[in-house]
Amino acid sequence: MVQTNQAWDWGVELRDEERSELELLRGTVAQLRRQLAQADDSVRMSRQREQDASQALRQLDEARPWQRRRVRTALRTRQLL
């Protein structure tokens, strides 16, 4: 590894083009974080909907023939049918 005596100068000022690029990158990062949060919300809602649908199918499967009409009505009320 090459040894250097140069230390990082954290107080260095950015040139105008570097500053504009940095602001653009920060804006892009913020936008991507918002999109990621929306995707996370979408995944969470989809998983909940999947669980609800699975439970609805299980209820319909377990219902006796004379109970199915009531179960279907309940599922329609919950917008699962």
Phi, psi and omega per residue, in radians:
M1 nan 2.435 -3.111
V2 -1.440 2.256 3.099
Q3 -1.580 2.359 3.063
T4 -2.248 2.657 3.087
N5 -1.623 -0.050 -3.106
Q6 -1.355 2.189 3.082
A7 -1.750 2.717 3.098
W8 -1.157 2.316 3.086
D9 -1.771 1.648 -3.063
W10 -1.281 -0.198 -3.128
G11 -1.659 0.144 -3.090
V12 -1.143 2.448 3.103
E13 -1.512 2.482 3.125
L14 -1.498 2.553 3.019
R15 -1.267 2.825 -3.094
D16 -0.982 -0.770 -3.121
E17 -1.192 -0.596 3.078
E18 -1.202 -0.698 3.127
R19 -1.127 -0.736 3.126
S20 -1.175 -0.653 3.088
E21 -1.141 -0.708 3.112
L22 -1.092 -0.748 3.111
E23 -1.130 -0.686 3.090
L24 -1.091 -0.777 3.129
L25 -1.125 -0.706 3.101
R26 -1.098 -0.713 3.096
G27 -1.112 -0.716 3.119
T28 -1.126 -0.746 3.110
V29 -1.069 -0.768 3.135
A30 -1.081 -0.744 3.127
Q31 -1.112 -0.753 3.139
L32 -1.154 -0.618 3.088
R33 -1.155 -0.664 3.082
R34 -1.133 -0.755 3.123
Q35 -1.103 -0.687 3.111
L36 -1.130 -0.707 3.105
A37 -1.110 -0.716 3.096
Q38 -1.122 -0.715 3.123
A39 -1.129 -0.708 3.086
D40 -1.067 -0.745 3.098
D41 -1.091 -0.732 3.139
S42 -1.109 -0.734 3.107
V43 -1.105 -0.767 -3.128
R44 -1.085 -0.766 3.126
M45 -1.156 -0.677 3.132
S46 -1.137 -0.712 3.117
R47 -1.141 -0.684 3.103
Q48 -1.135 -0.747 3.118
R49 -1.092 -0.696 3.105
E50 -1.093 -0.764 3.115
Q51 -1.111 -0.726 3.118
D52 -1.102 -0.744 3.142
A53 -1.153 -0.697 3.116
S54 -1.109 -0.741 3.109
Q55 -1.126 -0.690 3.136
A56 -1.108 -0.772 3.108
L57 -1.097 -0.685 3.118
R58 -1.111 -0.751 3.122
Q59 -1.095 -0.748 -3.139
L60 -1.147 -0.688 3.136
D61 -1.163 -0.665 -3.083
E62 -1.435 -0.234 -3.105
A63 -1.257 2.453 3.041
R64 -1.265 2.755 -3.110
P65 -0.902 -0.692 -3.122
W66 -1.352 -0.148 3.121
Q67 -1.740 -0.235 -2.987
R68 -1.114 -0.646 3.138
R69 -1.072 -0.773 3.136
R70 -1.130 -0.700 3.132
V71 -1.155 -0.773 3.113
R72 -1.066 -0.727 3.115
T73 -1.076 -0.768 3.118
A74 -1.106 -0.684 3.137
L75 -1.213 -0.659 3.069
R76 -1.120 -0.671 3.112
T77 -1.066 -0.653 3.125
R78 -1.487 0.073 3.142
Q79 1.044 0.693 3.102
L80 -1.833 -0.049 3.048
L81 -2.207 nan nan
